[in-house]
Amino acid sequence: MSDEIKKGLLGIVVDETEVSKVMPEINSLTYRGYAAQDLCAKCKFEEVAYLILNGELPNNKQLKAFEKQERKERKLSKTLLADIKKIPRKAHPMDVARTVVSIMGLEDNETKDNSPKANLRKAMRIFAKTPVALAAFYRARKGKKMIPPKKNLSFSENFFHMCFGKVPKKEIVKAFDVSLILYAEHSFNVSTFTARTITSSLSDIHGAITGAIASLKGPLHGGANEEVMHMMNKIKKPENALKWINNALDKKDVVMGFGHRVYKNGDSRVPTMRNYFGKVAKIKKDKKFEKIYDIVEKVMIERKNIHPNVDYPTGPTYHLMGFDTDFFTPIFVISRITGWSAHIMEQHAANKLIRPLASYKGSQHRKVVQLNQR
Ligand code: CMC
């Protein structure tokens, strides 16, 4: 066996998947063979969630049944709602997401059952309940009354309703839906690999998704959308952008929302999300962030040849929609639950314990000296 170390598992293929692939021939991320941007143009998020979880796009009847089930499962237990009210207001919503999924595992009657059917049922429950729990915390930490989910609203409409008490214009809902489609799945990224690693010990879906959320929180992964907004707030106005980005690059800073392990010539999700960012900015009559966006992007490409990833346009889009910055990555969570669940089911279906090796660099063998002689 070769002793060559591939830090960060760079370029290592560790398993097979049928869920998604970045297809070089069309230069695009695909879910179950469909280009993500094609799905954005022709589907709503629920159709894509069904596709990722079940392998095929739903027909009308299947979609109706899926939506009915999702809407039915939105209800949280009284205990969970009471627990959310007790969470410190200063808690980061990603830690809240991790905690509520963990609590759902305590409450679920099928936690121990890792059969494909039970896993799909549990995935649906986590998928339906997590946005409700997050929106409840969104309200609770502002001292506002929690807003219960509404069965006549779509997944995206309902999230706006539960956070803000109203559903915005349909163009804004569509932009949010598109962001969820683009965030839903991305093969063996850090959080998905975390979920698969946890699953590989034959642990359960609640544990695997709890771990995946912890992994997504980091700024090199999902946390980047939040960091993009902090960066834009630091830049403050378009007139400052050129100086700010040149200075950041002179200092060799990592610029959030740029670069990717898989895409080296641009993330295929960006043009679609950039387009919807523009639409939202137009509706909100606020062009400031678009101007900052364009200046920073131009310099990053000119000086470093590093392109934006999807977190770059989603950050300011969510801001313009009215979400608090620390809720951007939790929005990523409510979408990626679909991708994680599909991978967890795939891992259970053909499991092999994930257990890599390390090259040891510590002390050579030595004898223990008794405490009184040290
Ligand atoms: N800003 C400045 N320089 C960068 C950036 C960046 N955003 N990304 C890569 N580089 C440089 C990096 O410094 C390195 O330069 P050198 O070879 O001179 O040391 C070179 O490009 C290669 O980068 P790397 O970090 O070795 O590449 P990686 O594949 O290990 O990392 C990455 C990918 C996403 C961690 C990295 O690009 C990064 O830190 N980006 C910022 C965080 C971010 O936006 N994350 C979101 C990722 S995509 C969506 C998601 O998962 O949420």
Residues whose N, C-alpha, C, O or C-beta is under 5 A from the ligand:
A	BS01	CMC	P219 L220 H221 G222 A224 D253 V254 V255 M256 G257 F258 G259 H260 R261 N309 D311
